[in-house]
Amino acid sequence: MKGAEQEWKSGLSPEFQYIVYGHTHEHKYSCFEGEVDGKVKMYINTGTYLPLIQGARQEGFSSAHQMTIALFYRPDEDMRDKLGDTPTVDIWYGIKRKTYKV
């Protein structure tokens, strides 16, 4: 997140609202600034598609794949019930639980 903060401070054009990173093994997002009209300066990290292994409550382990999806929309693509004329984003975190044949 420090890298994103440095990018905002380096004089990045104000029209940029999102900085996206990935492959850091940990998904997260943070909003550095937010305006009433919907404009933001937001850091988004999608993490990476890694197996998630957890201990079971009783015995053994369970595994799944962590997934993060960030969908970005131009101002003309997402217009319903929205303040301002800014790009928007949907961020979804989840897991995929499936055992594959080998």
Stockholm file with secondary structure:
# STOCKHOLM 1.0

chainA/1-102         MKGAEQEWKSGLSPEFQYIVYGHTHEHKYSCFEGEVDGKVKMYINTGTYLPLIQGARQEGFSSAHQMTIALFYRPDEDMRDKLGDTPTVDIWYGIKRKTYKV
#=GR chainA/1-102 SS CHHHHHHHHTTCCTTCCEEEECCSSCCEEEEEEECTTSCEEEEEECCCCCEEEEECSSSSEEEEEEEEEEEEECTTTCCTTCSSSCCEEEEEEEEECCCCCC
#=GC SS_cons         CHHHHHHHHTTCCTTCCEEEECCSSCCEEEEEEECTTSCEEEEEECCCCCEEEEECSSSSEEEEEEEEEEEEECTTTCCTTCSSSCCEEEEEEEEECCCCCC
//
